Amino acid sequence: MAMSIGPGDEEERGVMSEINTTPLVDVMLVLLIIFLITIPVIAKTVPLTLPKATNIPTITKPENHTVFVDAKGAIYWDAAPLPDTRALIDRVKTVAVLVPQPEIHIRGDAQADFKDIGKVIYAIQRGGVIKVGFITDPDRGGAGHPQ
C-alpha cells in the first residue's frame, strides 16, 4: 500500500489503488538466478568421448576401388554399372582376397536414400573388405552455399 502526502483534493488523500510491481520484479529476478544456478547441477549427462571430425585428403591408390550410389539408388563399381547388390558382393569378394587388401570408397549422391547407402555398406561387409571410406565434397565456407 502507498500513502499520499501533501495538499490535494479529497480523492487524492485516499489509499492508492495501483500495484507496486518493484517487489514482484525483484522476486522474479531472484528466482531466475536460482534456476540458472541449479539447472546445470540437475542436468545429468553420460560422459562420452565424441569423435573429432577431420578433413583428410583422399589418397587414391591404384588398388583402391570406388563404389558410386546415385540419387535413384543405382550402384556403380569404378564407374561401371552393377545390376544389384549381389553383383557388388561378388566384386567385393574378388578383391577381398588380395594382399594387401584394397580400400573401398563410397561416393553417395546427396539425394540418395540412406537405405541405399546402407545396402552398399552391408554388401561390402558381406564381401569381406575391412577398410571402407566415404568420399564427400569439401566444405566451402559453411551451410547454405551451393556446391
N, C-alpha and C positions, 0 to 999 in steps of 0.2 A: 504494500500500500504506500501511497505517496501523499504528501501533505502540501497544501498551498500556503505560502507565507506572503504577507503584504496586502496592501489595499486592493480591492476589487469588488466586483458585483457579488450579489448573494449566491449566484450559481458557481462562481469560482471558489468560494470558501468551502465547498463540499469536498467529498472524497473523490480523487481522480479514478476514473474507471478504465484507464489504459493499462495494458500489461507491460511490465518491465521485463524485457527479454534478455537483459545482460546476464543474469544468473543462469538462464537456460543455455545461452551460448557458452558460458564457462563450463557448465557441466558436460555439454556435448563435446567440447574440446578435450576435456579430461578423459572422457570415455573413449574418444578416438585414439588418444595417446596410449591408453591402456590396451586397446585392441591391437594397435600397431606393434606393441612390445610383446604381447602374448601370442600372436598368431605364428611367428616363426618357431616358437617353442612347441606349439601344439602340432604343427605340420610334421608328420613323420614320413621320411623317405627311405628308400632302400639304398644303401651305399653301393654304387656301381662305378666301375671304371669304363667310361664310354670310349668307343674307338675314335681316333682322330682322323679327319679327312685330309688326305694329302693328294696333291696333283703330281703324279709321276709320269714323265713322258713314256709313251709306249715304245718299247724296243721290239721291233718286228724282226724276228729271226726267220730264216727261210723254212725251218722245220715247223714253225707255228702255223696254225690254221685259224681261219675266221669263219664264224657262223653268223649269218645275217638273218634277221627276222623283220619282215616288212610290216606295214600297217595292217595288212589283211591277214597276217599270220603265216605267210608262206616262208619256208625255210630254204636258205641257200648255204652251200658248203663252198667256201672260197669262190663266191660269185656264180657257182653252178647250182641251178635249182634242184631241190630234192622233193620227191613226191609226198613223203610223210616222215614221221619221227622214226619209223622202223628203219628206213634208209639211212637216217642220221646215225642211229645206233650202230649199224653195220660199218659206216665210215669211221666212227669213233673207235670201234673195236680193232680196225686195221691199223690205226696209228697208236693205239694204247700199248701195243706190244713193243714198240720201238724203244731203243735205249740211246740217249736219254729221251724220256717221254716228252713229246711236244706239248706246248700250251695251246688251249683253245680259247680264242677271244670271241665274245658275243657282242655283236652290234645290233641292238634293238631299236627299231623306229620309235620315236617319242609317242606316236599314236597307237602303237601295238598294245594289245591287251596283255595284262600281267600273266594270264594263264598260258598264253603262247610262249612267253619267255620261260615260264616255269616248266613247260613241257620240254623245252630245249635243254634246260639245266638238268632235268631228270634223265633225259636221253643220254646226255654226256656222262652223267654219273653211272648209269647202267652200262655204258660202253667201257668204263674203266679208266678214264682220264682223270687225273687228280688236280692238275693246275688249270683253273678256269678263271678268266678275267672278263671284265666288262669294259667296252670302249665307249666313251662319251665325248661330246664336244666340250672344249674348254669353256669355262665361264668367262664371258666377255664384258664384265662390269656389272653383274647383278641381274636380278629378275626383271622381266619386262622388256628386255632388249631382243628384238627379233634376230634369229640366227641365220 
